[in-house]
Amino acid sequence: MKRFGNSIRRFVQMAVLPVTCTLSSPFVSADTYIVGAQNIEYYPYYNFSSDHEKGLGWAILEAFSKQSGHRFVYLSMPVKRLQIELKKAM
């Protein structure tokens, strides 16, 4: 059980730190962010293709959204396409 707790903590750190750093930067001023996710079920961490339980990653971003006023749009894509879209954005 301890290992599972460490995995969740690591996931939260990996998910929250980049978002916090990006949103706290004085050069970023968007109100809407697009979150690209793999369209695979990796519950409890994420399942963005689900209509109901989207997982821990979604819950964290939604809680942040309510506090900060930012809006997140979730795009669930196949793994290969997600990598291609990421390269286009860079």
Salt bridges, closest charged atoms under 4 A:
GLU85 OE2 - ARG81 NE 3.91
GLU85 OE2 - LYS88 NZ 3.23
